[in-house]
Amino acid sequence: MNQPGTTDVEKLSKHELLGSPVLESNNIEYSWRNILRVAEAPWIAEHIILNQILFPTSAYISMAGEAVRRVSNGDIDSYELRDFKINSALLLKPDDEVEIQTTLRPVETTELMTAWYEIQITSHDGSHWVERCVGRVSSLIRPTFKDSDVHPPEDTFPRQIMKSYWYNVMADIGLQYGPTFQGLDEISISIADPSAVATLSSFKDTTKYILHPIAIDQCFQILIIAAYQGQGRKVKELFVPTFIKHLVISGKGRCDGRRKLELRGTATKNDLAFLTGGNCFMSESGRPILSMQGCKFSVVPSIRSRDESKLFSFIHWDTDANLNNLNQALEPLLSDLDPSILLERLVLLHALKVGDSRASQGHIQKIQDKAVLRKQGGFGLINDISPFTKLNTTARNTAIELLKVQVIGTELESLGALVEHILTSDEPFSKDSAEREKILNQSLPLVRNGGILARPIKLLAHKNPKLRILELGSGGDETTRSILAALKSQYGEQMYLTYTYAATSPNAVNKAKKLFREIRNIDVVSFDIEDEVKKTTWKAGSYNLIITTDFLIPGRDLRNRVNRIKTLLHPLGRLFALEAFPEPEWALLVKGYLSDSSSTNTGIPKNNTSIRHVQVALLQSDFVFGSEEDGLSTRLKVIAELKRPLKHPNKITLVVPDHDHSLVNVVQSTFQDNGISCETCTSESALPQNQDIISLVDFHEPYLYNITEASFRGFASRLSNFKGSMIWATPISQISCKDPNSSMILGLTRTLRAELRKDLTVVEVDTEATSHVSLSKALLRLYQELGYRPKTKDIDPDYEYAIIDGDIKIPRLHWTTKKEELVHCTKFMENQGESHSIVISNALSTAHISFRSDACYLLVGGIGGLGRAISIWMVEHGARNILFLSRSAKESPETTPFFDELRIRGCVVSTFAGSVTNLSDVVAAIEQTNKDIAGIMQMSAVMRVCRSI
């Protein structure tokens, strides 16, 4: 907080928001001008709305206070605002420089002792000035507060909510406060009226303001809490403050940001805005600091209503990136139907015409030489050219015409015409550089057709939606944009945590910053290999995915670059070495054509030798491109991972059916061929305590479906005492289901994992599409991977898999809305050839849910966060008798405030401390009420059952 009084030096000094006085300022009009840089006031960057930085309303208020303080004389550290209106939102980017001008104009008033000013704050958007806010402001010698404001409010209200809960609600609706703005604590809400109280945690950087904007913003936050009475489920829209009728701020409380402060808010809500009855912000001593009345919040028009929030979820299954060779996902490039292959054949056939004439253009001569000198072997993407070299002239010309027709209608149609022109004409390229750049981008095999890399990228994001990605590039953007597009789910979810584009030269940094200026969630930095080898600026092992473009270049420092990447890559991460991606001969032809026509650099040339150099350097630094059995000698070697030692024991136990099954012998043979010996036992045998287990019992019949009570108790007891890892293989039931009986193991293993922390993995098998050999190899890979399953705060290990024709798949939960589902439904029907009208009934959406007031509802559990929210919702919809049954269902300091809230709302609360697994407890609980039981809800998140079950 500033010291009292305003010195001449202060009047002329620059303020981080207000800026400096304009030289033309006079007693008729005072003006300040500022070039706002977020980096100079970094707290602003934590006020985020819909993924964009929003200049806070509280900052405008503080600017008004600072402006009037600077034009006032004497001991002034308080001010008053009236009719303060926000006219336009100021959205910022982290590197923006925005010119802001603040103007004060004296206004005539009947108040003899107070000088009032009209304030106007504008900013320049690059083409014209935009009015951001207007109002009236006055400095105060003795701030006046109502008597009700001077005395502290009630310490707490009956209903309390967690700080983290409320800020998660705000983030979900679009107000993504950073840590600095998450200041409210000890939040409690009145049940009788829309009021709330809270404390404000200490914050830094308070010396530049009478009251810091961060503190003022907490007042707006408490009003939103009060309006909704802290019930996040009722928050349907995103609101921002747009008008304040009256506001008084006093610095007399000596608020220095290091003490705990108290807030009270009262608000009412209509369809479009909030109207506040009052808000008092107080210091610990009870001295008032802020009083605000008539604050209005308006709906942000661009946010979708939370009525359409993503309350529907579905499970999407896809290939496990850790258990499959991602290079195989690039194989569609080599398909005979791929337009790139068609163009490659077209170029080859034209080049074989060399016997007819010698081309005058250098880029065509190179292609001709490659084709003529090799009568067999490979040519670009064509593995064997011998069938083409044997064609006579007539057959060759016929094939050329056929290929030209096949390329028409594909995404490479325009490039096909260009290639034809290059091969049949001596005319040089005559168009401008923009057209040249467009052609080059079209010819990139990595980005055309949505990106060849899209499939492996999506698989990595499916495995880990919190990827930390580093791209080492030379300033281009086409590959990056293709990758970012692949990192979105079909419902628009961002499937990565951070994306860092590290440009390898100063020019590349500037180019990349311009190209990515409009893209959110990408950080452009500089990367100098010579400096970074010596520094520790970059954290080792911090990236799950590293992508290199024109970085791994054959030369003296290739090994250094590979080793640097190895240091930065997470042990379980992936490297996409795009330098090792082969370019088609037709793409090299296009590049050569453009290079012959201009000195413009068209990229670093690739050939088989340079690609091999990159691959060898990676292999020598302990990278691998896939397991040996994948047969990668004839496949692409672009995606690499670090070699990992085997962690699994060399001995396992197979739990086998009582009757002989051919699968058992195949699994035994596969494991033994890989150095893992197998013992066998039946489901009724004692489980070994020092060995991992693979169960195959369900392939005779689902073990649990017809199990007796005695067998089940023995089975559960054996599992509860088991200390190792178990893989339970069973016929598929989730992706496709012909017999649901095998699904019972899913529920049991989920319960055992939650209750007893057992390492139980369920593997569902499509027995019709998966051979015994394919299944046994997949089980081997799964077993070998158990020791490498990641477990971090961002993502849990996988415990459920599915095997379909040898492909190992994992599930991920996605969220969607009713509207999105209807769109997909309509598209599906159209794809099925259904042309008739589709009628969607909306009857359910209008149904009103009500509970009986003359009956009792039994809630098993319900004392936790979700249960409390549901209980309140039930009471709001008519329930007047609730019976809680759980071990913690009794009056205590933790539960009584919640029970009292229900009682205030008119509900009779009964409790019974017992276990739902004990029949006598259930009977005794029900006998406690004389009402009919109208419904029972199971709301226990964790059931602590006895270990013998």
Secondary structure as UniProt FT lines:
FT   HELIX           8..12
FT   TURN            16..18
FT   STRAND          19..21
FT   TURN            23..24
FT   STRAND          30..37
FT   HELIX           38..40
FT   HELIX           42..46
FT   STRAND          47..49
FT   TURN            50..51
FT   STRAND          52..54
FT   HELIX           57..71
FT   STRAND          78..86
FT   STRAND          91..92
FT   TURN            94..95
FT   STRAND          97..107
FT   TURN            112..113
FT   STRAND          116..124
FT   STRAND          129..140
FT   HELIX           147..150
FT   STRAND          159..161
FT   HELIX           163..173
FT   STRAND          175..177
FT   HELIX           179..181
FT   STRAND          184..189
FT   STRAND          195..200
FT   TURN            207..208
FT   HELIX           213..228
FT   TURN            229..230
FT   HELIX           232..234
FT   STRAND          239..250
FT   TURN            252..253
FT   STRAND          261..269
FT   STRAND          273..282
FT   TURN            284..285
FT   STRAND          288..299
FT   TURN            301..302
FT   HELIX           306..308
FT   STRAND          312..319
FT   HELIX           321..323
FT   HELIX           326..334
FT   TURN            336..337
FT   HELIX           339..351
FT   HELIX           352..355
FT   HELIX           362..373
FT   TURN            380..381
FT   HELIX           386..389
FT   HELIX           393..407
FT   TURN            408..409
FT   TURN            411..412
FT   HELIX           413..424
FT   HELIX           433..443
FT   TURN            445..447
FT   HELIX           448..450
FT   TURN            452..453
FT   HELIX           454..463
FT   TURN            465..466
FT   STRAND          468..473
FT   HELIX           478..486
FT   TURN            490..491
FT   STRAND          498..503
FT   HELIX           506..515
FT   TURN            516..518
FT   STRAND          523..526
FT   HELIX           529..532
FT   TURN            533..534
FT   TURN            540..541
FT   STRAND          543..548
FT   TURN            556..557
FT   HELIX           558..568
FT   STRAND          569..577
FT   HELIX           578..580
FT   HELIX           585..597
FT   HELIX           608..620
FT   TURN            621..622
FT   STRAND          623..624
FT   HELIX           628..630
FT   HELIX           632..634
FT   STRAND          639..642
FT   STRAND          651..655
FT   HELIX           662..673
FT   TURN            674..675
FT   STRAND          677..681
FT   TURN            683..684
FT   STRAND          692..695
FT   HELIX           697..699
FT   TURN            703..706
FT   HELIX           709..721
FT   STRAND          725..731
FT   HELIX           740..743
FT   HELIX           744..756
FT   STRAND          759..765
FT   TURN            767..769
FT   HELIX           772..785
FT   HELIX           786..788
FT   STRAND          800..804
FT   TURN            805..806
FT   STRAND          807..816
FT   HELIX           818..831
FT   TURN            832..833
FT   HELIX           843..846
FT   STRAND          856..861
FT   HELIX           865..876
FT   TURN            877..878
FT   STRAND          881..886
FT   TURN            887..888
FT   TURN            893..895
FT   HELIX           896..904
FT   TURN            905..906
FT   STRAND          908..913
FT   TURN            916..917
FT   HELIX           919..926
FT   TURN            927..928
FT   STRAND          933..939
FT   TURN            947..948
//
